[in-house]
Amino acid sequence: MKDEPRSDVQNVPFAEAFRFWLKLGFISFGGPAGQIAIMHKELVEKRRWMGESRFLHALNYCMLLPGPEAQQLAVYIGWLMHKTLGGIVAGVFFVLPSVIILLVLSYIYAAFGHLPAVDGALAGFKPVVVAIVVEALLKIGKRALKRWVHYGIAAAAFVAIFVVNVPFPLIVFAAAIVGLVGMHFLPASFIAAEKKPDATDISPEADRKPILSDDTVQDHTVPNRFRLFKILGVGAILWILPFLALIAWNGSQNLHVEEYKFFSISALVTFGGAYAVLAYVTQAVTAAPYNWITPTQAVDGLALAETTPGPLIMVLQFVGFMAAWNNPVAGMSPLVSGIVGALVTTYATFLPSFLFIFVGAPYIEKLRNSRLLTGALSGVTAAVVGVILNLALVFGLAVIYDSGPGTLNWFAVAVSVAAFVVLYRFKVDVLLVVLGGGLLGIIYTFAAG
């Protein structure tokens, strides 16, 4: 039998990889599709650090997971190149710039949100966000709804969350069960649904052989039971210690403890990306029993997150900040409470992403070859379309009727339509569209005032 090539010695210098991950954190605009495209261009085409199939292999796995797939892909690739330390560095620097930038923007919003310039920028940002969500709905729907049964699942999911107010995790679970059963009895009706959005746009490899070729085997990527339990143990400690520290600091009933528990759970059920998780979070935190923020604040947070680098799921940090700002913990100023709430939310949101990669990546081949898993995921992906439709309606109504029923905001309608056209038809970069909307909002506010 021919020996498989091995790569036990790191061929990519750690310092060089470190500089790349630091750079990526500041240029990763454009949402998951843009971030994945940037990593592919830099790592596969330009630097030749890994092969095409190796990249897609990692991407496929990350698309199976709850949470931010682009950040998880960065962790996966960093882990491939430099083991656990490489994964930690890649994952941390992918989000660190956005953590800092969004924390500053959250404070400005909370403290000075009613200044004319800030109000104007948000008046322009929010209609653009509606257009972005609608564009995402169309793209995901085109990819996910391949058979009549997928349309049925999407419609049922929309009715469940919009009309009946069923919690998002239950919708995901039900859709997965339908997919499993359907794959067993009607495989042709389910197998056509695609769960990975970006592979079709990826260009061919260059002739130069990548450092991590598609057939390279590395010692640290081989499943190891001792390493598995070690990672699970460390992960449990990393979750429990902050939880106990928050309780010891201000008691078990304070808001920060509630945020830590809530966002830890949401990190485990956030299939479908940032838009789907925001629908779930918005449904939960804008109503009883939490009532932490308003639907308008949730829309504003998504608008701010669109203007920063990093994963769009960073909007949850804004939610955590505003929840703690609106309901400051006893003995804290709104600012201190908000900062702690933001950091607690971010930590709880991203910790599982690292664990998913470090625990599951060695078993990726088994996951990829499971037909039943394919069926379950096709059901979940179809349900996500219905959830995002709910998000589009909730956000759209909140923006277009921002002063209440019967008071149509024609400026918001015009900006939403224009933003959708330039995004969907002319493929203009999302950051430019968001910034352009903000500029129009400022001009309109001062002209009207």
N, C-alpha and C positions, 0 to 999 in steps of 0.2 A: 504493500500500500504506500502510495506517495505521501511523504510527510507534508503536513500543512505548514505554510510559512508562518512564522511567529514574529511578534514585535514586542519583545519584553523590554527592550531599551527604547526610551522615548526619543523619537527622531525629530519631533517638533520641540525646540527649546522652550522651557516653561516661561522664561521671561518674554519671549516673543508672543506666546499665546496670551499671557497676562496683558500685554499691551493691546492685543486685539480685543479681548473681552472688555477692557476699559473703554476703548473707542466705541465698541458696539453699543454700550449703554447710552451714549450720547447721540447716536445717529439712528437709533431703532424706531423711527417714525413709521406710520402707515399701517398700524394694526398688525395682526398675525401674518397676513399675506405678505405685507411689505417686509416685515422682520425676517420671515423665512426666506424670502427672495434675497435679502441682503446677505444672510448667512450662506446661502448656496453660492452666490456669486463670489464671495470672499473665500470661502473654505474649499469649495469644489472646483470652481473655474479658475480663480486667480491664484490662490496660494497652493492648491493641489494637496491640501492636508488630508483629504479623504476622498474616496471614490463616490461615484453617483449612486450606486446601489446601496452603499453603506449609509449615505445620507438619507435616502428614501426609507431604508430599513428603520432608522432611528425616528424619522418623521412619522411613519406609520404607527409606531408604538405610542408616540406622544399624542397622536390624534385619538387614541383609545381612552385616554385618561381624562378625568375631571381636571379643571384648572387651566392655566395659560399654556397652550401647546408650544408657542414660540420660546418662552422661557424654559420650559422643560426640554425642548430640543437643544438649547444652549447648554443646559446641565448635562444632558446625555453626551453631547460631543466633547465637552470639557472632561467628562469622566472617561470617555474612550481614549483621549489623548494623554491625560495625566491623572488617572484614577480618581479617587474621592476628592482630593484637594483640587484637582482640575475642575471637577463638577461644581464644587462649592464656589470657587472663584468665578467661573462662568455665570452661574446662576445669580450670585450676589451682585456682580457688576452689571448684569443685564437690567436689574431693577433699581440699583442704588441711586443713579442720577434722577430718575423719575420720583423716587421717594422724597428726595430733598426739594426738587422743583415743585412738586405738587403740594408739599407741606407748606411752602411759602405762599403758593397760590390759594390754598385753602384758608390761610390766615387772612390774606387780603380780602378774599370773598366774605369771610365771616365778619371781619372788623369794619370793612369799608364797602360792603356790597351795594350800598345805596348811593354811592357817589355817581354822578352822571356818567362819567367815563366808564366806570365798571358796569353800571346798568346797561349802558349802550353796547359795550362789548358782548355782554351776556345775551342781550336782545338779538344780536347777530349770530352768536355761537349756537344758540338753541335750535333755531330753524335748520341750521346745517346739520346738527346732530340727528334731527328727524330724517333728513335726506339720507344720511349715512346708514341709519338703521333700516330704512326702506331698501336701500341698495343691498345691504347685507342680506335682507330677507329674500330678495330676488335671486341673488347669487347662490345662497345656501339652498333655496327651494329648487332651483334648476339642477343643482347637484344631487339633492337628496330624494326628490320626488320622481322616481323612475317608473313606478307601477301604481295601479289604482289603489293598492293596499296602503301605500305610503301616503297618498292624499287622504285616505280615510283616517290614518293615525294622526296626521297633522291636524285635520279638522277636529278630531276628538280631543286632541291636546289643547287646541285653542278654546273650544267650548269649556273644557274642564277648568282652565285657569282664568278665562275672561268672564264666563257666566257663573260657574259653580264655585270658583275661588279655591280649587283644589291645590294643595301645596306642590311646588315644582318637583321635589324628590319623589313624591308618589307618582307623578306623571312619568318621570324617567323610569321608575321601577316597572310600572304597568307596560310602558312601551317596550322595555327590554323583554318582559315575559311574552308579549305578543310576538316579538321578533324571534325569540327562541322557539315558540310553538310553530310559528309560521315557517321557519327554516326547516323544521322537522317534517311538516306535512305539505307545505307548498314552497319548496326551496326556490323555484323559478320566480316567485312573486317577491322575494326578498333580496336575493343575492345581487341584484343589479344596483342597489343603492350604494353610492360611493360615500366613504367616510373621510376621505383625505382630499382637501381642496386644491392643493397647490402643485401636485406632481406634474400635471399636464403642461404647466408653463415652464418646466425646468429644462434647460438646454443640454445638449449632449456634452459628454466629457471631452476634454482636450486629449491629445495623444500622450502627453507626459504622464507617466505612472504616478498615482497619488502615493503619499507616504503611508496612509492607512488604506491599503487596497481592499477590494471587496472580499478577497479570500484570506485576508490576514486574520490570524487567531492570536489573541492576547491572553495572558494568564489571568489577569484580573477580570476578564469578561466571562470566564467559565463559571457556571453556577457552583456555589459553595455553601453548604448548609450552615457551617459555623459562622461565616461572614453574614449570611442572611439574618440569623438570630442576633448577631452583634449589632447590625444596623437597626433592627427593630428595637432592641434594647436602648440604644443610644437615642433613637427617635422618640421613644416613650419618655425618656428622661428630659429631653429637650422640650417636650410639650408640658410635662408635669411641673417642672421647676418654675417656669414663669407663672403658671396657674396658681401654684402655692404662694409664690411671692406676692401676687396681686391680692390674694385673700389675706395674707399676713399684713399687707400694707393698709388696706381699708375695709376689710371684712368681706364676707362671701356674697353680700347682696348689692355691692356697688356696680355701677354701670360698666366699668372696665372688665370686671369678671364676666358680666353678661355678654359683652362684646367678644371676649376671648372664646367663650363657649359657642356663641352663635356663628362666628366666622370660621371657627374650626370645623363646625358641621357643614357650613356652606362650601368649604374647600373640598369636601369629600363628595359633593353632589353636583358640582358645577360643570356638568357635561354641556357642550355646545358653545363654549367660549364666553367672552365677556358680556355679550348681549343677552344670552340666556341667563347667566348668573345675575345680571342686573335686574332682570324681570323677577327672578326669585327673591332677591334681596329687597327690591322695591316693594314687592307684595308684602313682605314680612315687616320691614322697619317703618313703613309709612302708615301702618294700621295697628290696631290693638293686637297683642298686648304691649308692643314696644312703643310705637308712636315716637320714634327717635327723630325722624326728619320728615319733611313734606315731599310730595311728588315733584314739586318745582325744584327743590334743592337737589333731588336725585338727577333731574335733567341737567341742571347747572353743573353738577359734578362730572357727568359724562362729557359735557362740553369742555370742561377744564382738562380732563384726562386726554381728550383728543389732541390737545395742543402740546402735550409733553411727550418726550421719548419713553420707551418702555412699553410693557404690556398694557392693553386697555383695561384689564381687570384692576389696575391701580385705582380705578374709580372707587373701589371699596375702601381704600385708604381715606378718600374724601368723605365717604359715608361715615367711617369710624370717627374722623375728626369732628364732623358736624354733629354727630350724635352726642359726643362728649362735650362739645362746645354748648349745644343747646341744653344739655342736662349735666352741668358740671358736678363732679364728685365732691362731696363735702370736704372743705378745707383746701380746695384747689380753685385757682382762677379759671375762667373759661379757656384761656390760652393753654395753660399747663394741662388741664383736663383734656383739651382737644389734641394736644401733641401726644400725650400718653395713649389716648384712644386711637389715634392714627397709627402709632407704632405697634400697638397691640394687634390691631386689625391686620396690618401688613405682615407681621410675624406669623399670625395664625393662618393667613391666606396662603403664604408661600412655603411654610415648613413642609406640608404634605407633598408639594411638588418635588422637592429634593428626595424625599423618602420613596416616592413612587419610582423614581429613576434608579436610585441606588439598590432598591430591593428587586424591582421587576425587570430591569434591563437585561440581566443575564438569561432570563427566561423568555425573551422576546420571540424567539423562533417558535416556541410552543404556542404562544398567543396568536401569532400571525396565521398559523395553519389550522386554527379551530373554525370549522364551518358554523357551529352553533354560536360562537362569539360574533362571527360576521352577521348572522341573523339578528342577534340581540342589538348590535350596534346600528344596523339599518333601521330598526324600530325606534331607537333613541334619536338618531339623526332626523328621522321624519317628525318625531314629536317636537324636536327643537324648533322646527319651522313654525309650528303652531304657537310655540312660546314666544318666538321673536315677533310674530304677527301681533300678539297681545302687547308686546313692548312697544311696537310701532304705533299702535292705536292709543295706548295710554300716554306715551310721550307726545304724540301728535296732537291729541286733544288738549293736553296741558299747555302746549306751546301756542297753538292756533287760537284757543279760547282762554288765553292767559288771564283775562279779567272776569271770567265766568261765562256761563251759557248765554248765547245770543250776542256776544261781543266778539265778533270775528276780527282777528288781527291780520289785516291784509298785508302788512309788511312781512310778517312771519310766513304767510302763505307764499308770497312772491319769492322770498329768499329760499324757502324750502324747495320750491319747484326749480328755481335756477340752480341751486346747489346739486339737486338730483341729476339734472341734465348734464352739468359739467363733470360730475363724478361718473355717471353711468355711461354717458354717450361719448364724452371726450377724454375720459380716464385721467383727469387732472389730479395731481397729488392731493391726498386728503388734508394734509397740513396746510397747504396753500388755500384750499377751499375754506377751512375753518378760520384761518387768519383773515381771509377776505370777508367772510361773514361778520367777524368781529369788527373789522374796519367799517363795513357798511352800517352796522348797528350803531357805532359811535357817531358817524356822520348823520344818520337818521335821527338819533336822539337829540343831538345839538341843533339840528335844523328844525325839528318839531318843537323844541323848547324855546 
